[in-house]
Amino acid sequence: MKRALFFLGQLNSRDVEWMIQNGQKIELGIGEKLIQKGNFIDSLYIILSGQLSVCAENGDKEDIATLGSGEVVGEMSFLETRPPSVSVITKKASTVYKISRQVIELRLSTNPDFRANFYYALALFLSNRLRKTTDQLGYGVPEEEDLIDTKILDGVAQAGSRFGQILNSFSQA
C-alpha cells in the first residue's frame, strides 16, 4: 500500500478525480494474466484488492514478488515504452484500476502541472521500489527501511484518503 501512497500523494485532488473519471475497474480471476512478459502493454494499473504474482516466466517459475492492494503495475513499460520483462498473474481474485497510456499521454501533453506531479510521483515510487530491492539483497540499512522524507510524508497522508476515494468510486460502479 505504501507505494501507491507515494504515487497518489504527489498528485492533487483534481488529478486524482481526473484519473477516476478516465480509468476503469477490471476484475480478474485466479490465474489470469494482467501483464504478459514480452507483450507491449497499453495501460498503467493500480491494484485495488487481491494478490498478484510477478514472475520471470509464464507463472511456472518461482515468484519474484507478490503484489497486493495499492501497488502500481506497468510503470516501467509506461516510462520506457518497452515490453515488460516479467509477467504479472493473479494469485487471488483481484480488482485492478486501469488507465490507458493514450489517455495519460494526452493529459501529460496538455497539463504541465499534472506532467510534473505525475513524473515526480513515478520517480518516488521507483526510488522506493529500488531501495526495497537493495534492502532485500542485503545492502540496505534495516533501521532506515520505513523512513520517509518529511516533505513526502505530508502528501502520503492525503494519499490514503485519495486511495480510499478511488476504492469508493469503483465500489459504487
Steps between C-alpha positions, in 0.01 A plus 500: 500500500784740580612517137164620367505760775832631367340522159159645594653732760669705231185557296244764592131431556405612148751256351371211710141585406608515134661156533181357652291643217736377227591155625305184550472217747578151377435173681746213463455139603769275641772420246416782258788694348491873548835539325670251268879509480612633162157634394457876491251641748288804437400590856614584849342303785436543873400189693185577698464157662625146466845358448718470191828328433793644306685220324778479243332229295134424438411413856681167516810634676556644847340835575724806488253698709145492629292812451193609691264789549651837416781378276560676168568267204617570146691816590832388350346420163308827517821698546715309253240399240654154502331166557510372857780268607271308737148365511243599763244231581220496757548273801162596646196660341598864454355838416727734308470863394611548139570823315620498141833636385327704230274678753792570736723626218229741384471641853880519530522697174230750596556550873856595611411480871366147460809405296736626772304334782451174310867451413614605848253248644639224275857594596419474872318174445789345305757632748311335783477173307875505425581578864287203611673272247840619620397427860379151402836430340666584831654833403256735674484632853217308673428773756437745214261270310182685597636854515316751283621849414288754690431692177344186356320401822246785467392370161486142625240595760276645227570203277333262743173687462550518122547125478183464705328737256602278208381187680171665594442631149548160341301314765198709398545425130 
